[in-house]
């Protein structure tokens, strides 16, 4: 049996698996995929804290169920995704490079030009499952700015480590980082 960190998120108690990411650091893996109860609860709670917006945007892939549920609750038909790779159906694609705490190499994030045209001059809410270093959120913001959108808020279910100290992020719960032997760092 592995090591877990127990926490309550949007009223749902969950066991998050602890995963070493280096010789000195571990993180609690938060995966909203496949957990309908948690996805619905987080979407409801984030919407209570959301500023007024025209569209939401989230990175592929773990935030997709969350942004879908938030759009469903509000009756909003359109939302945007930042992709990890360009797709054949995308037009006028542009990109931004990013290094995330959970990936070993630099990734590139891509925006569809059709989405960019829709968001020009509109209020855009940035959404992610977890914010840690903030680099993915920053890359999303750069792409939205390049598209001419106006970022009105940055939201995540969890803020990990120092991200919880930021005053520009709206989040539901703080998630600590851990030592390599799985003790919370705080």
N, C-alpha and C positions, 0 to 999 in steps of 0.2 A: 504494500500500500504506500502511495506517495505522500508527500507533504502538501497540506492545503491551508489556505487562509479563509476563515469564515467571516462573512460580512453580510449586512442587510442593505439591499439596494432597492429603492422605491418600494419598500415594504416586503421585499422578497429576500428570504435568507438563502444564501448560496455559499458553496464551498469552491473556492477558486484554486486551481492547481498551482503550486509554486514551481517556477522554472528558472534554472540558472541561465543567465545570459552572458556571464563572464566568470572569471576566477574569483571575483569579489562581490558580485551582485546577482540577485535573483528578482524576478517579478512574479506577481500573481496574475495568471492568465485569465483574462475576462473575455469570454466568447458568448455573444448573445445569440448566435446561430442556434436554431433548434429549440429555443426556450421561449415559447409564445407568451407565457405568463409574464416573464421578466421583460420581454420586448414591449408588451402592451403597457405594463406598469411604468417603465422608464419613459416611454413616449408620452403618456399622460402627465407625468411629473415634469418633464422637460417643457412641455407646452405651457404649463402653469407659469414657468419662469421666462418664457421666450418674449423678446421684444417684438414689436410689429415688424412684419416682413412681407415681401411679395413672393419670394421663392426660397427654398432650402436647397443646399448642396452638401454632399457628403462624399468621402473617398470610397472607392471600391475596396474591400468587399464587406468587412464586418459591420459597417454601419448601414448597409442596405436594408435589413429588416426594420431597423429603427426609423430611418427616414420614410420608408413605406408606411409604417404604422402611424407616424405623425401626420403624413399627408392624408391617410385614410380618415383619421379622427377629425381633421379639420375640413375634410371635403375638398382638399386641394388636389387637382388632377395632375399637375406638373411638379416635378422636382428634378434636380440635376445630380449627375454622378461624375466624379473625377475618376478616370479610368487608369489602370496600371499599364495598359497597352492600347494603342490606337486600333480601332475596329474598321473594317472595310466600309461600313455604312456612315462613318463619321466624315464630316466635311470641314475643311479649314481648320484642322487640328493644330493646337499649339500646346506646349508642354513646359514643365518645370521639374528640375531634379530635386530629390529629397532623400535624407538618410533618417530612417526611423530606428527607435530603440529595439524593435523586434525583428528587424531585418539585418542581414550581415553586409549587404552591399547597398550602394546608392541606387535608388529607384527613380523612375521618371513617371510623372503624373501627367495625364493628357485630358484636355477639354475639347469637346466637340464645338466647332464653330457655330452650329445651329443653336446650341444651348447658349453660347456667348451672345448671340444676337438677341435672344429672348431676355437676357438679364441686363442688357445695357440700360443704365439709368434706374434700375430697379433695386429695391432693398433686399439684400441677400443675407440669409442666416446660415452660417457655417456650422456643420454638425459632424461629430465623430463619436465613436464608442468610448475611447480613452484618449486623453491627452497626456503626454509625458514630456518629451523634449519640446514639443510645440512645433517641430519642423514640418510635420504633415499639415497642420493647421495653417502655418505660414505659407506653405506652397499653395494650398487651396486659395488663400487670400490673395496671393500674387496673381493667380490665374483669374480670379474674379475681378480684381482690379484691372488686369490687362483686357478683360472682356468689357469693361466699363460699368460693372456692377458696383453697388455701394454696400459694403459690409456693415451690417447693423448689429451683429452679434456673433459670438463664438461659443458653441455649446458642446458639452460632452457628458456622457453618463458619469464617467469617473475621471478625476484629475490625479495623476500619479506623481509622487515625489514633490519636487519643487513647483510643478504646475499648479498645485493646490494653493500656492501662495500668490498666484497671479490674480490681479483684480479685473482683468479683461476677459476672463473665461467664466461662463456660467456652467456649473456642474452639479450633480446630485450628491456624490460622495467622494471623499478623499481616499486614495489608495496608496498605502506606503510602498516604498521600495524595500527590499530585503537584502540582508547579507547573504553570502554564499551558503551559510549554514541555516538559512531561512529565519533569521530574526529580523523583525521590522526595524527599519532605519527611520528615525524621526527626530 
